[in-house]
Amino acid sequence: MRLVTFTHQGSTRIGAVDGDAVVDLAAAAPGLPRDMIGFLSAGAPARDAAHGAIASKKGRIPLADVCLDAPVPHPGKFLAIGLNYADHVAESGMEKPWVPVFFNKQATCVVGPSADVHLPRASSLLDYEGELAFVIGRRCRHVPRGRAAEVIAGYTIVDDVSVRDWQLRTPTMTMGKSFDTHGPMGPWIVTPDEVGDPHGLELRTWVNGELRQHSNTAQLIFDCFAQVEHLSTAFTLEPGDVVTTGTPAGVGGAMKPPRFLVAGDVVRIEIDRIGTIENRVVPEPEDSALL
């Protein structure tokens, strides 16, 4: 399944994409939760009901008539890993990490797959990072790597947008990774049965049609399952938590000279068997301030 959060005629709810239509689960299966975290928390019965709703052909809305939001608009945790492709480690001039290097992206940075990304007033060093992400589907702790696939609800795309000077001011990186609108996500969650092996997916990032990043998730230093094992050693993972798995070489800040994003740039990220997100950079609006 391809699970979405969407807005139609002023109402936001969840659905499943079937061809060129969205199956509105609130209409086709009224007993299901109307938000993604609630749906994931409901487990296998909810997934079975969603499959039944798709088969029923009820509650269908043309995909072109809806606005796709981030599939998990307000994740309880939004975790990201740094330096997780060897080629990105090399271009960054850093040493290969011997343990996963995680940081938080604040959930308020999350926006949808076609939403605008703000060029912040505080900095012009705005960069892109195309990444595969996974979404947790079961509350879990101390998950061994061999069972990590059991707790992943599916996979999506994230642009780990980064404000480089703010990122590098402190070891935690959180401030430079969490500006509002700097977590585009989507276009949907693709369930593991449709993705297959998540460690063999081509990833490409374009800026204004120029290919900047091209790699494969086979090149991850710490793969998705190792990341689940590592994180769940310390704290409980919950349905709807999002973990984005790192970016390959080709970021603008590592180019010589650096090529940071400017207003009007369009970043497109594509991952095989998942889909595409595309976001335009715009100046941070004046009304974003509390005066």
Secondary structure, 3 states (H helix, E strand, C coil): CEEEEEEECCEEEEEEEECCEEEEHHHHCCCCCCCHHHHHHCHHHHHHHHHHHHHHCCCEEEHHHCEEECCCCCCCCEEEEECCEHHHHHHHCCCCCCCCEEEECCHHHEECCCCCEEECCCCCCEECCEEEEEEECCCECCCCHHHHHHHEEEEEEEECCEEHHHHCCCCCCHHHHCCCCCEEEEEEEECHHHHCCCCCCEEEEEECCEEEEEEEHHHECCCHHHHHHHHHHHCCECCCCEEECCCCCCCHHHCCCCCCCCCCCEEEEEECCCEEEEEEEEECCHHHCCC
